[in-house]
Amino acid sequence: MSEIKIKTKDYDFYKTFHSGLFYFFYEDEPVRKIYFNDRMFDLSFKAQKDSLTIDISPGMEKGELKTLRKHISYCLGLDEDLKNFYSLCRKDKVLKEYLPKIKQTRVVSAFSDFEALVGAMVSQNNSYRNYRTQMRKVYRTLNFKRKNYTEEKLKKLKLGYKTAYILELKKNYNKLDIKDIKGIGNYSVNLYNIFQKRDYNAFYVDCLSEKIMKENYGIDKDFDLNSKKLWGKYRGLAEAYLQRFFEKK
């Protein structure tokens, strides 16, 4: 068994884990199977004060541990400084009420870009609850090992029209720009940019974001433009938090 320890600052792992702002975890406990360097590994996370420990199943080499440590830090947003975002929240009439829940949490990215794009496709025309249920099935059945993504296996997951899109993704991943892959439109690209590339200046418009802006900010048009006025370069991050809070109502 190998182990990685990471020092953390302004970060509560368990608060983040239970916040629902993640694509990395699919179980009720902070554990994860990963496909890394053509092998499968089991990860188990535990936190204490200002450190995070990840236990890893045997077989990983020293150089791989260093690479994995850096990658997990990225996925969990451990190096992000959100002080300016907190200041924005204090001035926002809605976000200021949720600031105690926001502090010390992060948006969490998928372990791989392929995983993130599968998630973006599964999330289309889907509630958060159904998305989580379906992604758990995908994770447990196929993980995110591309060769597992056959038409026969995907059909058993009952993803409907998204099966064809995911097969196109498998075929064209790393061959085409993601926006040129069938099934990936502006919504999915912006979702991917926010949660996977951690580009918080990206923004997507869906029914929930429209509802939030109409009912809570009195905005009923030009949602993209008005998101820039409200939240500037943090508009994607503001959207991510607001959607989680309002989806749970």
CORHUBEL-V857016 format. One line per field, one symbol per residue. phi: phi as a letter, one per 30 degrees, with the letter a starting at -180 (. if undefined). psi: psi as a letter, one per 30 degrees, with the letter a starting at -180 (. if undefined). A space follows every 50 residues. Layout:
phi: ???
psi: ???
This chain:
phi: .cbbcbdbbhbcddddeddicbbdcbcdcdbacbcbhibcbccbcbbbhc bbccdbdejcdeddddddedddedecidcdcceddeddddccdcdddcee ddeicbdcdddbddeddeddddddhbddddeddddddddddchbcedddc eddddddhciddeddddddedceiccdedcdejcceeddddddddcchcd ddabcbdddddddddcbicbahddddddddbhdcdddededdddddddd
psi: klkkkkklkhkjeeeeegfghlfekflflilkkkjkhglkkkkkkkkjch lkkjkkllfkleeeeeeeeeeeeeefhfgkjgeeeeeeeffkfefffgee fekgllkklleleeeeeeeeeefkhkleeeeeeeeeeeeeefbhjeffil eeeeeffhgbffeeeeeeeeegkgelkefgkkfjaeeeeeeeeefefhjg flkkkaeeeeeeeefffgkglheeefeeeefbfgeeeeeeeeeeefff.
